[in-house]
Amino acid sequence: MNKTIAASLTEDYTHPVRDVLWGHIYMTEKQALLTESAPFMRLHRIFQLGPVYHVYPGATHTRASHSLGVYHLGKRLLQNLAERGGSEWLSSQGVKSFLAACLLHDLGHFPYTHSLKELHLIPHESLTASIIMEEPVKSLVGATGADPWLCAAIIDKEMEGTADELLFYRKLLSGALDPDKLDYLNRDARYCGVPYGAQDVDFIMSRLYPSKERGVDIDSRLIPNVESVLFSKYLMYRTVYWHRHVRAATAMVKKALIKGLESGKINGEELYNLDDTSLFALLEKKTGDSLVESVFKGRIFTTAAEIPHEKISLSDITNINNRALLERQIAAEFSKEGLKLTEDEVILDIPEPVSFETGLYVTDEKRDFNESSSAFRTETVNAFIKTLYTVRIFINQKNKDILKTFPHIYSILYKVLGREA
């Protein structure tokens, strides 16, 4: 390994941080100062999994602990790749910029997981880049030996840049076996108490090879581990991230936000740089919406119906504005049949887009992963996504018992959604 690169990855890492998942994480004193900045401290007040604790009470870990884990795995990844020839195109400043990007990649993330994802707001990656390019973070990043602009550009792909080193770091931070995914799958599984997310990180790190164009390559011995990551992500979405109770809580907050924005009670600019507590405080103060109070007190809507994606056209109902109209129609049809509901007591939940990255090259088979000896071909991965795409109708839980005597609910829903049962 290039001596300069080796020094940038090994010298002065004397500040220990104790992590539940990875044990001691070592940083330089300058890097540690980044974790004491106000933007990073906000991440301690954002649950990594938002409302998941309603289902898995242990899921109270934060974006801050996840960010430290991504930094730790990013450092290990870069060390391994540098030792295998990657140091040829790396610079000391670039290495420090990548490590800062790993640590700070979630600075602009919204609270309450993805409640705000569908809203017309600035993407959290762009918000992160803006925070990095402003004081005090800009100077703190520079003090670590990193370039603030490069650090921001690694995270925000909308920033223009064509340098080979930048593109290499972008592929490392966001890919099929990136440090972000390897941390959150392991960490989320640990705190939820489920086995699905656990990955053999040591073996994965040992079998990755640097590619200037693609970031990392693998050999066929790592194919089972890639399959494990893909299937683990699928299982975590199915059992944790998109659990019906979790989606109900998220949908309730999202509906309150949409109503607040449409009525003008909330300005979009007010939703930036909030944490979990301040988001609820803002909604309560500005809207007084009963949905917010219900989520805060754990009175989560119940599932009235689940409809497989192939039963309806998702393209007809993904528009947020159309969804509100459909919710009013569903409430009206239910009321005709004796199930008295207001439009605020009905939520139509549509899954947001999700991807399963397989963009890896298998060196000894000389072909891409989705054409390799893996059982996880493109059609298999697409089947995962289709299985996850379940449309749900949530209603106020006070009507839970009435649902048991309401067998024709699906015929009503298909009527409103324009399909036959």
N, C-alpha and C positions, 0 to 999 in steps of 0.2 A: 504494500500500500504506500502511496505517496506520503512522505513524512509530514508534510504540511497538513494534509487531510487527516492523517492519523492523529496529529496533535489537536486538531480542531474537534475531534470526537472523543479524546481521552483526557486531555489536560484540563485542570481546574474544575472538574466536576466533583466538588466537595460538599455541596449542599444536599443533604438527604431529605427526602419526603417519604413518609411511610404510607404505603397504599395497601388496601385490603387484598387486592387482586395480584399485584406484581411485587409486593414486598418493598424494598428500598428503591426509590427512583432518585437518581443523582442528577443534579443540575449545577450549573455554575452559579455563583452568587448573583451575577448580573441577570441571568435567566430567572432566578428566584424572585428578583424584584418585580418582574412582569406579573407574577402571581399575586403580588400585593397591590397592584393598581386597581383603581375603582372599577374599570370595565371587567377585569377578571373576577373581582370579588362578587360582582353581580351573578356570575355563574354558580356561585355557592348557594344562591337563592332560587335556582331554577332546577326543579326535579328533572332528571334526564328523561324519565318516562311519563311525566305529567300525571294524569289521573290513574295510572296503572296500580297505584297503591290501594285503590278501592277494591281491587281483586287480589293483588299480591302485596300484602302489607309491608313486606321488606323492601319494596321498590321505591326507596326514598333517597337513592344516590343522586348525585348532582352532575350538572354539566361540567363543573370544575373538576371533579374526580375523574370523569371521562376524559377531559382535556389533558390532564396529567398522564393518563394511561396512553393516549395517542402519542404524546411527546416521547414517552418511554419506548414504545414499540417503534416509533419512527426513528429514534436514535439507534436501536438495535438493528433495524432494517438497513439503515445507511451504513453502519459499520460492516455488516455482512457483505453488502454489495460492493463497498469500497475495497474490501479485501479480495474480491473476485474480479477486479479489473475496472470497477466503476469509477475509481478515483482518477482515471485518465481524463475524464471530462468534468470533474467536480472542482470547485474552488472553495477555499476556506470560508469566504463570505457567503457563498451559496449554501454550504452545509449549515452554517448558523442561521441562515434565512429559512431553510427548510425546517429546522428544529423549532424556530419561533412560530412558523406557520402551523406546525403540528400542535403546539401549545395553545395557540390563539385562534384556531380555526372556527371556534364556536362563539367568538366574542359578540357577534351580532345576532345570535340565535334568538328567536322569539320564545317566550315562556309557554308553558302548557303544551309541550310537544308541537303538534302540527295543527292546532286549532286555527292558526292564522295563515296556514299555507295556501289556501285557495283565495284569500283576499288579495285585492290589487295593491300590494305593498312592495316595497323594495326587497329583493331577495336577501336572505340573511347573509349570504356570501359577500354581496356588495356592501352591506352594512358593516360586516367585519373588516373589509378592506378599508372602508372610510375611517373606522375607529383606529386602525393601525397607522393610517397616514395623518392622524391628528395627535396633538399633545394631550396627555403625557406619554401615550404609548409609543409614538414615533421615536422619541428620544430614548426611551427604555429599550426598544428593539435595536436601535443603532448602537447602544452601549454594549449589547451582547456580541457585537461583531457582525451583525446581520445588516442587510440592506432593507429598510422598511418597504420600499417599493416592491422589491422582489418577493418579500414575505407576503405582502398583500396580493400580488399578482399570482402567486402559487395557489391561493385560496379562491380568488375571484377570477374565473376564466373569461369574464367579459372585459378584463383589462387587456389591452393590446400588448403583445410580446411574442417574439418568435425565436428567442435565443434557445439553443439546444438544452442548456442547463435548466431553464425555466420549464420547458415542456417535459423534461425528464422528471422534475420534482412534482409537477402537476399529476403525472401518471402514477407516481408513487403514493400521493396523498388520496387519490380517488381512482380505485381500480378494483379488480376482483379479489385481491388479497391485500388491501390497503390497511394501514395501522388503525384507521378509524373503525373499520368493520371488525377487525380482529379484537379490538378492545370492547366495542359495545356489545358484540355477541356474547363474549365471555362475561363481561361485567353485568349485563342485564340478566343473564341466566343465573349468575351467582346471587344477585340480590332478590330475584324473584323466586329462587329456590327450585328452579326447573333445570333439567339436564340438557335441554336441546341445544344451547348455544356454545357449549364447551368445545374449544378447538385446541389442537396440538400445536401451539405456537412455536415451540422449540424446533419441532421437525419442519414446520413450514419455513421458518427462517433459514434453516440449514439447506434447503433445496431450492432457494430462489437465486436466480442469476441475473446480473444487470444487462439491460438492453438500452442503448442510447435512444432508440426510436420508440420502444414499447414500454419502457420502465423496468419491468421484470419479465423474465421467461421462467418456465418450469421444465422439468423432465417428467417422464411418465410416472415416476415413483410418487409424485405429488398429486397425481390426478385424484386419488381417493380423498385427499384433504380438501381439494377444491370442491369435490362433490359434497363433502361434509359441510363446508361453509354454505354452499347453495341450499342444501336441505335444511340446515340449521336456521338460516334466514327465513325460509318458508315456514318452518315450524314455529319460530318466534312470532312471525306475523300472525299466524293462524291461532296461536294459543295465548299470546301476550299482547303484542302491539295492536292487533285488530280484534281482540276479544270483544264480544258484543257489549259488555258492560263498559269497557273502556271507550268504545266507539260512541256509546250513548252519552257518556259524560263529555267527551270531546265535541260531539255534535250539538249538545246543549249550549256549551260556551260559544261555539262557532255561530249558532243561530242568534244568540244575544249580541255578539259582535256585529254581525251583518245588520241586524235591526238598528243597532246604535249608529252605525255608519250611514245607513240609508236615511235615518231620521235626522241626521246632522247633530245628534247629541254627542257623538264622538268624532273627532278629527283623526284621520289616518296617521298624522304625525305624532299623535299622542301614544300610539301603540309601539313606538320604537324605544328600546332600552328599558323595557319593563322587566320585572321579575314576576314570579308566580303570585306573590302577595299583592304587588302593586297593580297587576292586571285585574285581579278581583276587586281591589279597592276602586280602581277607575270605573269599572263596569257598574259597581254598586252606586257610586256617587253620581255618575253621569246618566245612567239609565234606570236604575232601581229595578232591573229586570228580575222577575221571579225565577227565571231559569238559572241565573247566576247564584242566587241564594240557595236554590235546591241542590246545585252541584256542591257548593261550599259545605252544606249540611249533610251531604251524602244521600240525598233523595234523588237517585238517578232514575231516569225514565226506563220503563220496561220494554222488552222487544215484543212488538205485536206481530211482526211477520219478517221472514227472511226469504228473499227471492234470488235464485241463481242468476248470474249475469245473462245467460243465454235466453232467459224467459222474457227479457225486455231489452230495448235498445238503449244502451248507456249514453249514446251520443245525444239522445233526446232529453236527458235529464241531468246532464253534468253541469249545465249552466246554472249558476247560483240563483239568478233572477227567476228562471223557469221553476226551480225547485220550490221557491216560496209560493208560487201560484199553485203548484201541484199539492203542496201541503194544505192549502186552503180548501182545495177541491176534495182531498181525502177526508178532511175534518167534516166537510159538509155532507159527504156521502155516508160517513159513519153516523152522523147525527140523524140522517133520514132513517137509518136502520135501528135507531134506539141507543146508540153509543154516543152520548152527548160530549163532544169535544170542541174546544176552541182551536184556532189555528196555532196558538202558542203551545198547545198540548200534543201536537203532532210534528214529528221530525222525520224527513226523508233523508237517509244517510247514504251517500255515494262514496265508495272508496276512491281515494286519490291515486294517481299513477304511481306504480312501484316498479323497480327494475331489478333484475338479477344479472349482475355483471359477469360475463364469461370471456372477456377479451384477453385471453392469454395465449401464448405460443408455446407448444410442446416441442422442445428442441430435438429430442431423439426420435420423435415421430415425424418431425418436419411438417407440422400442420397446426392449425388453430385448434384450441380446446374443443369447440363445438363440432369439430370434424375428427376428433381424436378417438381413442379407444374407450373414452368415457361413455357411460350409459346416459349421461346428462346431455343429450343433444338439444338443439334449439327447440324442437317440438316439446321436449320434456319440460324445459324451463317455461315455455309458454303455457303449458298445462298447469304449472304451479300458479301462475298469475291468474289464469281463468278461475281456478278453484278459490282463490282468495277474494275474487270480485263478487261479493255478495251484497246486494242492496237490502237495506233494512229499514223498517218503519218502527220508530220508537214513539210511545205514547206515555202520558203521565201515569205513574205507577198506581195511582188510586183506582185506575180502571183495570188493574191486573186480573181481578177475579171475574169481571164481566167478560174478559176475553175467552174464558173457558167455555162460555155459552154462546160464542160468536163464531160458528164454524164457517160462515161464508165470507170471512174477511178477505181471503185471497181473490175471490170473484170481484169484490169491490175495488181492490187495488188494481187488478188487471184492467178493469173498466176505466179507471182514472188514468192509468198509464198507457192506455191505448192498445192493450193486447188482450187476447183471449186466453182464459185459463187452460 
